[in-house]
Amino acid sequence: MKRFTAVVLAFSLTMTAQQAPKPPAAEEGMVTFKSNTQLVIETVFVKDKSGKPIEGLTAKDFTLTENNIVQTIQFAEYQKFDDAKAAPMPTAVAAAKLVNTPVSSVTSGQIAPEPPGDIRHRDHRLLALYFDMAAMQVPDQIRALGSARKFIRTQMTGSDEAAILEYTGAAVKVLNDFTSDRVALEASIEKLIVGEGQGFEETDTSADTGTAFGQNDAEFNLFNTDRQLAALQTAVKMLGTLTEKKSLVYFSSGLRLSGSSNQAQMQATVNAAIRANVSFFPVDARGLVASAPLGDATVGSPGGQGMYSGASALSMATSFQRSQDTMYSLAADTGGKALLDNNDLAMGIVNAQQAISSYYILGYYTNQTALDGKFRRVKITVNIQDAKLDYRQGFFAGKTFSKFTAADKERQLEDALMLGDPITELTLAMEVDYFQMNRAEYFVPVTVKVPGSELALVKKSGGERTLIDFIGEVKDEFGTTVSNVRDKVDIKLSGDTAAELVKRPIQYDTGFTLLPGNYTIKILARDDETGRIGTYMTKFLVPNLNKEDKRIPISSVVLSSQLVEMRDALFTAGKDNGKTPIANPLIQNGQKLLANVTHVFSRNKDLYVYLQAYEPNATAFEPLVAFVTFYRGQTKAFETQPLQVTEGLPNRLKTVPLKFSMSLSQLPAGRYDCQVTVLNPAGQKAAFWQAPIVLTQ
């Protein structure tokens, strides 16, 4: 398959030739010996046939293999829980005085890691209470916090230690490290109840809100589901510094994936939890819901025929179910249990409490010290007949990017591209479009955006340049690779350039020539200065427009707010082996139309809309009429004047380019549905396209 590749920067950057850095000269007479050891921790539940924990085992009773190689177990620590009820809480008066007394968390806004060899939380069950305040309405917040307070006061045992974490939409905050001090825990809960309205203030979507997981560009802030999952991943990494088994009780009012767009972050969060030995116990803070078929007074009437056919009621029920399905998946994939449709939310914490019984902590120094990032399969047996074991089946080895050779870096890209586990260290957004070239082939432009602020971190750490690797492949529905791409971009990070990077993304464009069919594309980007990697994988369809006879055949619709000169923004990033570049329909008259991947537009800029219509069966060009409409809910907010096109391109498809340019200043900021309508009065045919967009100040 043919390929055309280019790199487009949303602003002008200086591109330099790629030069491999020279290795430093070794000093004569210097001999350096290096060695490293890796302590691996495994938690093992050992129970008899009746389900009771088996005590008194030592390291000699266990046999542990890693990739079928026997390992020497250095220690075996038994964690025995006393599930007797904790001492009664202070009286109401005494508790009120303690609550009003400022209580500092065990650590300042973080989970304190354990020093090597120190099992700080010996014989304690670790329960992390995580409140997603950005995803819960105020009544749900009060209900969730009330259930946590009930558990702390009446159901917490002497073996329990709890931590309290909060997510407000900006960052994950640790309000209390793991502690058995119930007065301190209740004080933090009371403070959250006092600030019950947090997370629902009117915010400017164009504001830059830095977070603990790197998504700090305005347009990337709108991906709420990805941010919620990434916040969970951040919390899991915090808990991963502890060797014990952890349970994270996740309070939320549902979490719904947006098709396949959030699958990468979902899988990354689940795998991070498995590596950190954390199980999710999601709790639906909405409790048992009995909603009206067409919604209550908080939502507007859906209108249309769906009210009478049952489609609207089915849609609402399906949406609610999907919001619970994600919570169920988080629990099932990590060994936890979800609490759904239950008004006793404290039972969700009790489920997490009861899921962890007494267990063993095994530690060994692996004899496979290569930091290659590969999966190490672990198998544990015990010399007791009929004993049942529950443990982590393996782990991913570490990888130190600063010590990579050129071959290691190449292998890292290949491994990352092959991994089923997506990598989200570098945030990516991608758009795949299609335009018909002839009766058989389609040009498929692919646009990838990388937040410039994440690359600007190199400048902050003292770097003056960054090299970005892009690698990707397209597979058909049978899993066969039909095309691939490999490019490098070298960017100088001067003071002015780094300042611009903080505000704007870098856009990478490539394109393929494909036949109609179903495909899967996976793109990987790596910052060669920091080693941070981001992968994005999605499925897409290239339709056979030749079979379209009831509607007007049209291409993808590209929305943009930037039309730049080729000499300022387009640079060749790959070699085409002397082949003539494929004609990109987004490049016309020396200007490049930059596709807006996230569909977030500023009211201060014009909106450009481009698509193509095709009339392959017409004997002559048939005039077309097209217009763009913006809807806000069911209300028409704006509509362009009809565009009449009477001429097209002189090819066999009789391609008719349709271009729109409009000012957005007359529309208030908010969310809209953008619809493009194409009419053929002579052929009595039409075509429609619609997608949600966001306008910011």
Beta strands, then each sheet from edge to edge (+ up, - down):
strand 1: 3-9
strand 2: 39-47
strand 3: 62-66
strand 4: 69-71
strand 5: 73-79
strand 6: 125-132
strand 7: 160-167
strand 8: 172-179
strand 9: 246-252
strand 10: 278-284
strand 11: 359-365
strand 12: 375-382
strand 13: 388-391
strand 14: 394-396
strand 15: 429-432
strand 16: 435-436
strand 17: 442-450
strand 18: 465-476
strand 19: 481-492
strand 20: 506-514
strand 21: 517-527
strand 22: 533-542
strand 23: 558-565
strand 24: 570-571
strand 25: 587-588
strand 26: 591-595
strand 27: 600-602
strand 28: 606-613
strand 29: 624-632
strand 30: 635-639
strand 31: 643-645
strand 32: 656-663
strand 33: 670-680
strand 34: 685-696
sheet 1: 15+ 17- 20+ 1- 24+
sheet 2: 5+ 11- 2+ 13-
sheet 3: 4+ 3- 12+ 14-
sheet 4: 8+ 7- 6- 9- 10-
sheet 5: 15+ 17- 16+
sheet 6: 19+ 18- 21+ 22-
sheet 7: 25+ 26- 23+ 28- 32+
sheet 8: 27+ 34+ 33- 29+ 30-
sheet 9: 27+ 34+ 33- 29+ 31-
end
